[in-house]
Amino acid sequence: MDINENFSPAPQSGSDGKSQIREEAPRHYYGDVTRRLFIAGGIIVLVGMPFFADYLKQMVALSALGVIAIALIAGFANPRSRNVQILLLLVSSAAVLFFESYAAYLYSTVPLEGRGLLFVAATQILAIIFFLALYFSAKTVRGMSPRAR
């Protein structure tokens, strides 16, 4: 699926029977990529929670709430709303900080064998996913700024 597929001008029939043309997405819109990265991160957390619950301890409920928040925020990604894009930027920044800090902490405290190694690797992968989401969010916000137009 092409990123611009949903926004390319295509004739559509309006309620009055006249043909209408869809607006194009902003030039540097990467919200669809960011949304997919958020969903991928949420799926990894959801799939991993049952397997790593003993490593998460009191964070299981917090992780579930985080996944819900990530899904809701990803669902609000919108090429017309700069505020939502800034929210995606802030959330991905916080996620990178959290997952990378937690991965560094785990690396020094969890045995790096078996499930411990998988848990550290999954946490590091989440940091990378949200780092990419941060990058694409920043490009989108930059592209939506008045100077970029």
C-alpha beads as a LAMMPS data file, in Angstrom:
LAMMPS data file: protein, C-alpha beads

149 atoms
148 bonds

1 atom types
1 bond types

-500.0 500.0 xlo xhi
-500.0 500.0 ylo yhi
-500.0 500.0 zlo zhi

Masses

1 110.0

Atoms # bond

1 1 1 0.000 0.000 0.000
2 1 1 1.438 3.325 -1.066
3 1 1 1.601 6.006 1.635
4 1 1 -0.045 8.547 -0.670
5 1 1 -2.707 6.126 -1.895
6 1 1 -5.337 7.452 0.508
7 1 1 -4.649 11.064 -0.350
8 1 1 -4.086 11.135 -4.091
9 1 1 -6.678 13.123 -5.964
10 1 1 -9.434 10.794 -7.080
11 1 1 -12.832 11.766 -8.377
12 1 1 -15.592 10.996 -5.923
13 1 1 -19.278 11.448 -6.231
14 1 1 -20.606 14.048 -3.802
15 1 1 -24.042 14.156 -2.226
16 1 1 -25.138 16.572 -4.926
17 1 1 -23.973 14.202 -7.687
18 1 1 -21.014 16.397 -8.641
19 1 1 -17.492 15.048 -8.738
20 1 1 -15.236 15.993 -5.818
21 1 1 -11.481 15.681 -5.449
22 1 1 -9.850 14.570 -2.197
23 1 1 -7.267 16.860 -0.663
24 1 1 -3.671 15.693 -0.802
25 1 1 -1.727 14.854 2.350
26 1 1 0.881 17.354 3.495
27 1 1 4.153 17.006 1.613
28 1 1 6.148 15.470 4.467
29 1 1 3.451 13.361 6.103
30 1 1 4.744 10.162 7.715
31 1 1 1.844 9.637 10.116
32 1 1 0.904 6.332 8.485
33 1 1 4.427 5.015 9.079
34 1 1 4.345 6.297 12.661
35 1 1 0.949 4.665 13.212
36 1 1 2.251 1.306 11.976
37 1 1 5.294 1.557 14.247
38 1 1 3.081 2.365 17.246
39 1 1 0.837 -0.613 16.463
40 1 1 3.881 -2.902 16.033
41 1 1 5.231 -1.748 19.398
42 1 1 1.861 -2.325 21.043
43 1 1 1.601 -5.825 19.584
44 1 1 5.081 -6.722 20.852
45 1 1 4.135 -5.564 24.362
46 1 1 0.809 -7.446 24.248
47 1 1 2.373 -10.664 22.979
48 1 1 5.266 -10.435 25.428
49 1 1 3.271 -9.638 28.570
50 1 1 2.166 -13.209 29.361
51 1 1 5.640 -14.613 28.703
52 1 1 7.516 -12.004 30.724
53 1 1 4.988 -11.245 33.496
54 1 1 7.439 -12.416 36.165
55 1 1 9.958 -9.813 34.938
56 1 1 7.337 -7.056 34.865
57 1 1 5.948 -7.657 38.386
58 1 1 3.896 -4.539 39.283
59 1 1 4.214 -3.139 35.759
60 1 1 1.729 -5.542 34.121
61 1 1 -1.247 -3.202 34.620
62 1 1 0.865 -0.197 33.619
63 1 1 1.983 -2.037 30.476
64 1 1 -1.621 -2.850 29.560
65 1 1 -2.641 0.791 30.060
66 1 1 0.348 1.882 27.975
67 1 1 -0.698 -0.387 25.112
68 1 1 -4.236 1.003 25.244
69 1 1 -2.883 4.566 25.181
70 1 1 -0.544 3.769 22.281
71 1 1 -3.411 2.242 20.263
72 1 1 -5.679 5.226 20.933
73 1 1 -2.998 7.759 20.046
74 1 1 -2.062 5.836 16.887
75 1 1 -5.720 5.821 15.905
76 1 1 -5.830 9.612 16.116
77 1 1 -2.957 10.063 13.617
78 1 1 -4.286 12.547 11.118
79 1 1 -2.577 14.396 8.253
80 1 1 -4.573 17.559 8.995
81 1 1 -3.857 17.928 12.722
82 1 1 -0.482 19.294 13.730
83 1 1 -1.418 18.892 17.410
84 1 1 -1.917 15.139 17.008
85 1 1 1.438 14.903 15.228
86 1 1 3.081 16.750 18.130
87 1 1 1.389 14.303 20.520
88 1 1 2.831 11.381 18.509
89 1 1 6.244 13.067 18.720
90 1 1 6.010 13.479 22.501
91 1 1 4.720 9.951 23.126
92 1 1 7.391 8.368 20.930
93 1 1 10.054 10.460 22.731
94 1 1 8.816 9.235 26.111
95 1 1 8.666 5.637 24.835
96 1 1 12.258 5.761 23.547
97 1 1 13.436 7.171 26.873
98 1 1 11.494 4.567 28.857
99 1 1 12.341 1.471 26.810
100 1 1 16.013 2.325 26.302
101 1 1 16.511 3.186 29.984
102 1 1 14.724 -0.002 30.981
103 1 1 16.790 -2.066 28.511
104 1 1 20.017 -0.642 29.980
105 1 1 18.787 -1.398 33.500
106 1 1 17.775 -4.944 32.535
107 1 1 21.111 -5.565 30.838
108 1 1 22.871 -5.049 34.158
109 1 1 20.353 -6.894 36.364
110 1 1 18.790 -9.771 34.386
111 1 1 20.734 -12.934 33.523
112 1 1 21.418 -12.786 29.784
113 1 1 20.359 -16.340 29.048
114 1 1 17.073 -17.963 28.099
115 1 1 13.997 -15.836 28.737
116 1 1 16.079 -13.098 30.352
117 1 1 17.931 -12.542 27.095
118 1 1 14.645 -12.545 25.147
119 1 1 13.155 -9.976 27.532
120 1 1 16.156 -7.655 27.208
121 1 1 16.080 -8.078 23.402
122 1 1 12.329 -7.361 23.221
123 1 1 12.799 -4.221 25.312
124 1 1 15.633 -3.073 23.051
125 1 1 13.529 -3.769 19.941
126 1 1 10.737 -1.630 21.416
127 1 1 13.237 1.197 21.961
128 1 1 14.289 0.934 18.299
129 1 1 10.681 0.868 17.058
130 1 1 9.802 3.995 19.008
131 1 1 13.072 5.646 17.930
132 1 1 11.950 5.189 14.324
133 1 1 8.491 6.516 15.246
134 1 1 10.199 9.544 16.817
135 1 1 12.174 10.176 13.639
136 1 1 9.138 9.976 11.360
137 1 1 7.052 12.067 13.766
138 1 1 9.735 14.752 13.777
139 1 1 9.808 14.770 9.967
140 1 1 6.029 15.135 9.875
141 1 1 5.943 17.975 12.417
142 1 1 8.788 19.730 10.600
143 1 1 6.939 19.351 7.300
144 1 1 3.762 20.789 8.821
145 1 1 5.472 23.881 10.210
146 1 1 4.545 27.155 8.492
147 1 1 8.115 27.663 7.235
148 1 1 8.133 24.297 5.427
149 1 1 5.064 25.126 3.337

Bonds

1 1 1 2
2 1 2 3
3 1 3 4
4 1 4 5
5 1 5 6
6 1 6 7
7 1 7 8
8 1 8 9
9 1 9 10
10 1 10 11
11 1 11 12
12 1 12 13
13 1 13 14
14 1 14 15
15 1 15 16
16 1 16 17
17 1 17 18
18 1 18 19
19 1 19 20
20 1 20 21
21 1 21 22
22 1 22 23
23 1 23 24
24 1 24 25
25 1 25 26
26 1 26 27
27 1 27 28
28 1 28 29
29 1 29 30
30 1 30 31
31 1 31 32
32 1 32 33
33 1 33 34
34 1 34 35
35 1 35 36
36 1 36 37
37 1 37 38
38 1 38 39
39 1 39 40
40 1 40 41
41 1 41 42
42 1 42 43
43 1 43 44
44 1 44 45
45 1 45 46
46 1 46 47
47 1 47 48
48 1 48 49
49 1 49 50
50 1 50 51
51 1 51 52
52 1 52 53
53 1 53 54
54 1 54 55
55 1 55 56
56 1 56 57
57 1 57 58
58 1 58 59
59 1 59 60
60 1 60 61
61 1 61 62
62 1 62 63
63 1 63 64
64 1 64 65
65 1 65 66
66 1 66 67
67 1 67 68
68 1 68 69
69 1 69 70
70 1 70 71
71 1 71 72
72 1 72 73
73 1 73 74
74 1 74 75
75 1 75 76
76 1 76 77
77 1 77 78
78 1 78 79
79 1 79 80
80 1 80 81
81 1 81 82
82 1 82 83
83 1 83 84
84 1 84 85
85 1 85 86
86 1 86 87
87 1 87 88
88 1 88 89
89 1 89 90
90 1 90 91
91 1 91 92
92 1 92 93
93 1 93 94
94 1 94 95
95 1 95 96
96 1 96 97
97 1 97 98
98 1 98 99
99 1 99 100
100 1 100 101
101 1 101 102
102 1 102 103
103 1 103 104
104 1 104 105
105 1 105 106
106 1 106 107
107 1 107 108
108 1 108 109
109 1 109 110
110 1 110 111
111 1 111 112
112 1 112 113
113 1 113 114
114 1 114 115
115 1 115 116
116 1 116 117
117 1 117 118
118 1 118 119
119 1 119 120
120 1 120 121
121 1 121 122
122 1 122 123
123 1 123 124
124 1 124 125
125 1 125 126
126 1 126 127
127 1 127 128
128 1 128 129
129 1 129 130
130 1 130 131
131 1 131 132
132 1 132 133
133 1 133 134
134 1 134 135
135 1 135 136
136 1 136 137
137 1 137 138
138 1 138 139
139 1 139 140
140 1 140 141
141 1 141 142
142 1 142 143
143 1 143 144
144 1 144 145
145 1 145 146
146 1 146 147
147 1 147 148
148 1 148 149
